Amino acid sequence: MKFQDTQSMEERLELMSELSKVFLSRAAKIDEEGAFPFQNISELKTTGYTSLTLPKRYGGEEISLFDLVRFQEYMARGDGATALSIGWHMGIIQDLGEKNSWNEYIFQMLCEDVKNGALINNCASEPQTGSPTRGGKPTTTAVKQDSYWLINGRKTFTTLSPVLDYFNVTASIPESDEVAYFLIPRSSHGVEIEETWDSIAMKGTGSHDLVLNNVRVKEEYLVEYMELGKKGASGWLLHIPACYLGIAQAAASYAIEFAKSYSPNSIQGTISDLPNVQQKIGEMELELMRARHFLYSVAKQWDHSAKDERAQMNPELGAVKLSVTNSAITIVDLAMRIVGARSLSEKNPLQRYYRDVRAGLHNPPMDDMTILQLARNVINRCDD
């Protein structure tokens, strides 16, 4: 069944739940081997999921941000690496459709390819600059030669790199001292993926290095100029906390099922009857409830806001990411306390959830930047 064939949100969530269960059955092996989830991504394409955020003007579903974060959360309950990976593609397409910042011909071409299964991701991180959200200037360069751009450089954390069809790369233009995004098809000569991804968390994201050696792209493939350190509000980045919320839900569900079935001979019944265990289960539920309401409410706010109102939502968007990600870490910790030393076994999924949720601390925006932004906003309000 395809997502486009379903008649209601409930049916789509059920379809995603079924996919998530399949992804869960593969997650441990992918993590153990440090492999890429090729089969998961293929099934997301086959079911039509990867084209759901395409704009309606190009034959897409143009799903809401609220719907996207719900789908991503459900997916992450099965495999966080798959969810985080495809979330970048889904969100970028949604963002481009909302902003209309690209040349329409180029965007239409991309959309047609996405309908046929093509995938895209932004490539901005570099070893010398750290996180692009902190304003470092790319060392990757783009030099104009006749009607082409010649691009050289190296990008890190290129999530989905084994299957990407397009790389949306940031590069500095030496002659004008500007920075821009360049759309680079995978088929371009000089594009190389160097398999450097050795993280202990989110092993299945395939976030290898992208190496660009004298890559030539057409003049019109300079798709967008950017201002360093000045990033507009990006609702689509809520796919990140949605992923970590899904992982936290998986950890909580596992711990509760364990508590309901584990009965040491020192007690009657199961450990789920013990007040100290019930206390931890209640704390997990409170964290999940609070995180889910915060995430969903801000996603709905984005969907129902005008363009100028969305531009003012950076504080809420950053606060959601910080709050939900840190709640996810707390939830996994509580789940491991319930399960005990068994949670540290390589055969136990909790140790994978523990490693994966901590990756969220290093996804944008960073906690310290969010807190500073919140402080500055409230100080400015008090001055008005």
KARANOR-V102710 format. One record per backbone hydrogen bond with DSSP energy under -1.0 kcal/mol. NH is the residue of the N-H (numbers start at 1). CO is the residue of the C=O. Records with the same first field share a line. If there is no record, write none. Layout:
NH: CO ; CO
This chain:
3: 47
5: 2
6: 3
12: 8
13: 9
14: 10
15: 11
16: 12
17: 13
18: 14
19: 15
20: 16
21: 17
22: 18
23: 19
24: 20
25: 21
26: 23
27: 23
30: 26
31: 27
32: 28
33: 29
35: 30
38: 36
41: 37
42: 38
43: 39
44: 40
45: 41
46: 42
47: 43
48: 45
49: 44
51: 48
52: 49
54: 51
58: 55
59: 56
60: 55
62: 54
63: 52
68: 64
69: 65
70: 66
71: 67
72: 68
73: 69
74: 70
75: 71
76: 72
78: 75
79: 75
83: 79
84: 80
85: 81
86: 82
87: 83
88: 84
90: 86
91: 87
92: 88
93: 89
94: 90
95: 91
96: 92
97: 93
98: 94
99: 95
100: 96
107: 103
108: 104
109: 105
110: 106
111: 107
112: 108
113: 109
114: 110
115: 111
117: 114
118: 113
121: 166
123: 168
130: 126
134: 131
135: 132
141: 152
142: 172
143: 150
145: 148
148: 145
149: 217
150: 143
151: 215
152: 141
153: 212
155: 210
156: 125
158: 208
159: 157
160: 205
161: 158
163: 160
164: 160
165: 119
166: 119
167: 184
168: 121
169: 182
170: 123
171: 180
172: 140
173: 178
176: 173
177: 173
180: 171
181: 224
182: 169
183: 221
184: 167
186: 165
188: 185
191: 188
192: 211
194: 209
196: 194
205: 202
208: 206
209: 194
210: 155
211: 192
212: 153
213: 190
215: 151
217: 149
219: 147
221: 218
222: 219
223: 181 ; 221
224: 181
226: 179
230: 227
237: 234
238: 235
239: 236
240: 237
242: 238
243: 239
244: 240
245: 241
246: 242
247: 243
248: 244
249: 245
250: 246
251: 247
252: 248
253: 249
254: 250
255: 251
256: 252
257: 253
258: 254
259: 255
260: 256
262: 258
267: 264
271: 262
272: 259
273: 270
274: 271
278: 274
279: 275
280: 276
281: 277
282: 278
283: 279
284: 280
285: 281
286: 282
287: 283
288: 284
289: 285
290: 286
291: 287
292: 288
293: 289
294: 290
295: 291
296: 292
297: 293
298: 294
299: 295
300: 296
301: 297
302: 298
303: 299
304: 300
305: 302
310: 306
311: 307
312: 309
313: 310
317: 313
318: 314
319: 315
320: 316
321: 317
322: 318
323: 319
324: 320
325: 321
326: 322
327: 323
328: 324
329: 325
330: 326
331: 327
332: 328
333: 329
334: 330
335: 331
336: 332
337: 333
338: 334
339: 335
340: 336
343: 340
344: 341
345: 342
348: 345
353: 349
354: 350
355: 351
356: 352
357: 353
359: 356
360: 357
361: 358
362: 359
363: 360
370: 366
371: 367
372: 368
373: 369
374: 370
375: 371
376: 372
377: 373
378: 374
379: 375
380: 376
381: 377
382: 378
383: 379
